[in-house]
Amino acid sequence: MSKIFFFNGWGMDKNLLKPVKNSTEYDIEVIDFPYNIDKNSIDKDDIFIGYSFGVYYLNKFLSENKDLKCKKAIGINGLPETIGKFGINEKMFNITLNTLNEENLEKFLINMDIDNSFCKSDKSFDEIKNELQFFKDNYKIIDNHIDFYYIGKNDRIIPANRLEKYCQNHNLAYKLLECGHYPFSYFKEFKNILDI
């Protein structure tokens, strides 16, 4: 059976996808930080989906494995230039990292526009903070390997207008969604994500 490899966002785990039904013919394999994946388990009919920072790590994986064949790669509310003019302002990123505590993490989740369907990660606060530090320490701009982007119009984490400009500047296909950074109040089923 073919698979959807879902590259998760910062601080997230499999709980993020609990509210999303899978009525597709694909098995879902959730890839969390540190985004280890056995490339021998990938088939040409498999689909990659990246969400938030997972879009960056999906691009990184695909750029390091250019010989890999897949059906398509989809990005949701993220991009390979996560920090900078098309993504998160570098100053804001550093403030988030340097002031991160449990209270600020809760505020961050609220700014993602989560709703009652959101299922919190089982990761510890230290694990979540270490992920963000690792991202900063190892960040570099990488080329795009995503075929199609979904952009939440009301995204306050990775501003929608910047991500849209990135897609326009790189002549990439995209669709605007009526949601914030958290897209699973909009997407209730995986088949809706694949319907591009």
N, C-alpha and C positions, 0 to 999 in steps of 0.2 A: 504494500500500500504506500502511496506517495505521502509526503509529509509537508507540513508547514513548519518551518523553523522560525520561531518568534523571538527576536532579540529584544529583551526587555529594557525598560528605562532605569534610570538611576534609583537605587534603593528599593526596587520592586522585585517581586518574586512571582511564583505561579498564581498566587492569590489574586493578582491584578486581573486575570482572565476568568475568574470564577463566574462573573455575570454574563460572559459571552458564550452563547450556544455554538456548538459545532455540528452543523447539519451538512457539512461538506463530506466528500469522499477522502479527505486528508486526515492523517493523524497529526496532532499538534505536539510539537516538541518545544518547550520553553527553554530559552538560553538566557541565563542570568549572569551577572558579573561573577567571575572574570571572563565570561563568554568563551568557554572552552567547547569546541565542537569537533567531532571526528569527521573530517572531510570525506572519508571513505564511506560514510553512511549517507552521503548525499547523492541523489539521483537527478537526472536531467528533467524529470517531471515535478521536482520539488519546488516549493515556493518559499521565498524569504520575506519576512515582514520585520521591520524595525520600528520600535516606538521610542520617541524622545532620544535619550542618549544612546539607545539601542540602534538607532539609525546610523550614528557615528561608528559604533562597533561593527555593525553589519557592513558598512562601506570599507572599514579597515580589513575585515575578514575577506571580502570579495577582492580588494586590491592586492592582498597577499596571496590570493588563490585565483589568479586570472584565467587559469586553465579550466576552472570549474564551470560546469554547465547547469543551469537551472531554468525553470519555466519563466519566472519573473521575480523581481525584487521590488517591494513596496515600502515606502517610508511614511510614517505617521508622526506629525508634529516633531520633526527632528531633521537634521541635515549633517553632511560631513564637515561643514564649517560651523561647528556648534558655538564656538566663541569668536566674536568679532562682528564685522559690519553686517553679516547676514544672519547672525544668531544672537546669542546672549552677549550683551555688553560686557567686556572684560572686567571693568570696574565692579559691575553688579555681581558677576560670577565670584570675584575675590571677596566681596563683602559677604555673600552667602556662605562661602567656605569659612571665612575667618570668624564669623559670628554664629556659626551653626551650633545650636543647642536643641534640646528636645522641644522647647516651646516654639522656636523659629521653624523647626521642621514641620510642626503642625500648621503654622501659618503658610508655609510653602505648599502643603497639601491643599489648603483652602484656596490658594491662588491658582492651583491646577484646575479649579472648578469641579472638584469631585462632587458626587451626589451620593445618595443612599446605596447605590449599587457598588460603590468603591469598597474593595476588601484590602485592608492594610497588609503590608509585608510582615513576615515573621522575623525579618532581619533585626539585629540589635542596632541601637543608635550608633555604636562604635563602628560596626560593619558599614553602615550607611555613610558615615563621615569619611571612613577610610576609602570607600569607593570614589567619593568626590575628590579627595586629595590625590588618589591615583590618577583619576582622569586629568586633573590639572597638571600633574607632574609629567605625564606622558602624552599630553595633547599636541597634535600637529595637524595642520590642514591636510586633508586627503582628497583625492579625486572622487567624483560621484560615480557610483555604480548602481544607483537606484533607477528603476524604470518609470515609476509613478509615485507621486507624493500626494498625501492627504494633508490639508492644512486647516486646523481649527481657527475659524475667523476671530474668535475671542481669546486666543491663546495669549496669556500674560507671562508665560515662562520663556518660550522662544517666540518672540513677536511675529504674528502672522504676516504683517506687511514685509518684514525682512525675509522670511522664508519664501513668500510669494515672489519677491524681487530676485532671490537666488534662483528660483525655478525659471523665471522669465529671462534672466541674464544667461542662463545655461541651456535655454531652449528645452526645458523639461516639462513633461505632462504633469498636471496637478488638478486637484479639485478642492474647492473651499467647502468646509463643513460648518454647520451651525453648532459649534461646541468650543470649549476652551481647550486647555492642554490635555485634560483627561477625555479621551475620545469614546469611552465605553458607555456613556450615557446616550451617545449617538449610534454607535455600532453595537447592536444587540446579538448579532450572529456573524460568524466568520465569513459566510457566503456573501454578506454585504460588503465586506472589505475587498473580497476578490472580484466584485462586480465592477470592473473598470473598463 
